Amino acid sequence: VQTENGDGYSFSGWRRNGDKAEGVMTFDGEGTYRLTFSCRDLAGNEAETLVVPEFTIDRTAPEVSVKFNESDSHHETYYNQVRKALITVNEQWFRPEDGRITVVSGGEEKKVTEIDWVKTDQGYQSEILFERDGMNALTIEWSDPAGNQAKRYQSGAFVLDTVKPELSIKGVEAYSSNNGKVEPVIDIYDVNLDEGEVTVALDELTGKKVEMPEVESQETDTHHLQLAMGDFGSGMDGIYRLSVHAADLAGNDDEAELFFTVNRNGSYYAFDQKTEAMVQKVFISSPEKVVIYENNMDWLTDSSVILSCNGSLRELKSEKDYTIEAVGNETSRKQYTYTIDEKCFSREGTYSLYLDSKDRANNYSSAEQQTIGFIVDRTAPRISIINLEEQQYYHGTSHNFQVTVDDNTQLSCVKYYLDGRLEEQFSEDEIEEAEGLLELQTGASDEYQTIRIVAEDKAGNTADSGEWHVLVNTSDRTRKFKKHTEQSRTQWRQNSAEPEKQQANDRQAAGLIAGIAYVILVGGGVWYRHEQKKKVSIRRLPDTDDRK
């Protein structure tokens, strides 16, 4: 007996029955056996050798196991990577033809007939690759040559999905500028979309708090989800990033984002601190550069700067009269800085600046909503004193005199000094109420008293009457004032004189004292208006002599 299982068989021994001898070979152990029998009689004659064909005793069923490569599953049966099944058949008398392997790949069922097997320490092994998206499954049936059946293996159905969701946003163009109806629509395509993993986010990139318009979802078919957003209503001007994220049941995910602007209000304007102070003050004597900021959600496609001086208009030239600098990017607010040279305000007069522009959203903007103007005034006020003469004696316990003050723009205050002390001060409203004619008084004194009037306009220009010396008391005799005063009154004479140049300034004053003119461009036409401030005339008092 030739076998690897020496304990798998036994022999009963010989039993004689006449000229016959019998013996029983019992094979009860698993294994492969080969039996050869030969014999010889006492005379030395040998019988023909009997060879029993090799046979196998097998009572053990094959063992079939399958191990898939490590791959994370999602929702238990969804996979987003190719799966590889390692089949191991533990069968001593293994034959490939004894197995029946059936696969479902991408929803299609087929039998596997050609497969390579490798003998290992674990048994006979082979691999099957699942790489088609769709429904997949593996079934293995195996029986050995002895007819022992292995336990049937079934993997259970699983879905292979290696494709990310397809996302698109329509209804608004990327980096577009929009001043009308804005209603984005989001399309999501995926065979195994997980609707619970769809998120839509709207961010306003300038920091403005906005509420997302209502989003309505609609399934057009089993593989298509559409999200329609409501209109971006009024008050929703801004720079936006609309983003959508979607994932399917296999864990594939993708996102899409879109930048765009909603711009229905165009530009708004601001000044730097120095310009703001100049505009607030209105009246200035030494203008500085004017710096204006134009802010917009979009880039400008055109702009112009128009200057009005006393109603005369001219368009300023870029790089000659002013410079313009733009900062920003597609995802931030754009700011344009206009710096207008101070040489444009060299003349005295009423100035107004008019900015207009057009942005990429086709909004037309202008700075007419914000007054950009001021008055340049370098001329001092004019002072006239009535009923008062230099070195004059006035009998009485007091003496009344009058002062008239006017200016080519607006007065700020008038101060009356007596012997170097501030005796009385008149505000702008008080001067206006008195129509420029101020009633003053000096009391009696045994000594000459010094009278001085100082006037200041809104631009800070000042006028000084110089010193006037008068004696007021009830004595019958007066003392002559000995001090020479011509030098102290020189400045007053200069302020009170009205040469031809001053008369020309008076003619110009009609435009200056109007306040800030508003220049409104309507189409191609220009409308200019101003208010004429009332001119105050000097009222002579009876029996008085006025000096100018």
Sequence and secondary structure as in RCSB ss.txt:
>XXXX:A:sequence
VQTENGDGYSFSGWRRNGDKAEGVMTFDGEGTYRLTFSCRDLAGNEAETLVVPEFTIDRTAPEVSVKFNESDSHH
ETYYNQVRKALITVNEQWFRPEDGRITVVSGGEEKKVTEIDWVKTDQGYQSEILFERDGMNALTIEWSDPAGNQA
KRYQSGAFVLDTVKPELSIKGVEAYSSNNGKVEPVIDIYDVNLDEGEVTVALDELTGKKVEMPEVESQETDTHHL
QLAMGDFGSGMDGIYRLSVHAADLAGNDDEAELFFTVNRNGSYYAFDQKTEAMVQKVFISSPEKVVIYENNMDWL
TDSSVILSCNGSLRELKSEKDYTIEAVGNETSRKQYTYTIDEKCFSREGTYSLYLDSKDRANNYSSAEQQTIGFI
VDRTAPRISIINLEEQQYYHGTSHNFQVTVDDNTQLSCVKYYLDGRLEEQFSEDEIEEAEGLLELQTGASDEYQT
IRIVAEDKAGNTADSGEWHVLVNTSDRTRKFKKHTEQSRTQWRQNSAEPEKQQANDRQAAGLIAGIAYVILVGGG
VWYRHEQKKKVSIRRLPDTDDRK
>XXXX:A:secstr
 B S TTSEEE   EEETTEEE  EEE SSEEEEEEE  B TT  B   EEEEEEEE     EEEEEE     BT
TTEESS EEEEEEEE TT  GGGEEEEEEETTEEEEE     EEETTEEEEEEEE SSEEEEEEEEEB TT  B 
  EE   EEE     EEEEESS TTEEESS    EEEEE TTEEEEEEEEEEEETTS       EEEEEEETTEE
EEEE    TT  EEEEEEEEEEETTS EEEEEEEEEE SS  EEEE HHHHHHHHH EESS   EEEEEEESS E
EEEEEEEEETTEEEE  BTTTEEEEEE  TTS EEEEEEE GGGG SSEEEEEEEEEEETT  EEEGGGS  EEE
E     EEEEES  TTEEEESSEEEEEEEEE SS EEEEEEEETTEEEEEEEHHHHHHTTTEEEEEEE  SS EE
EEEEEEETTS EEE   EEEEEES SS     S  HHHHHHHHHHH   HHHHHHHHHHHHHTT S EEEEETTE
EEEE            TT  EE 
